[in-house]
Amino acid sequence: MNAKRKALTALSLLLMLPALSGCLALAAGGAAGGTAGYYIAREDRPTEQVGKDEDLTARVQARLAQDPDLGPLKLHAEAYDDVVTLSGEVPNGLMAQRAIDMVHDIPGVKGVRSELNVH
């Protein structure tokens, strides 16, 4: 009886493998052949730096939102190792430079990368 149970268990596992491999593909990034899915990033920064960058990002976002000309533009800022990347759309080069200069003046910012689009 014990051998029969082992054989039945082994057969059940073999029959479940195709279904489980589909789950593995979903967890790793979507259905096989699909383009949608999740990307799990590896964080190279120390935990302390991640916290500093999150704080800096929040301070930059708040400062941009408070400006009467830049606030309505809803620009995005993201800090990584104390360097802030700005993105979004601005109406002209002067507004882009204003945003960059404003962010440079915030304590803790070591540099500013602009991905601002002028339209």
Protein Blocks (a to p, Z undefined) as FASTA:
>chain_A
ZZmmmmmmmmmmmmmmmmmmmmmmmmnnpaehiabdcdddddfbdfklmmmmmmmmmmmm
mmmmmpmklmmnopacddeehiacdedddfbfklmmmmmmmmmmpghiabdcdfbdcZZ
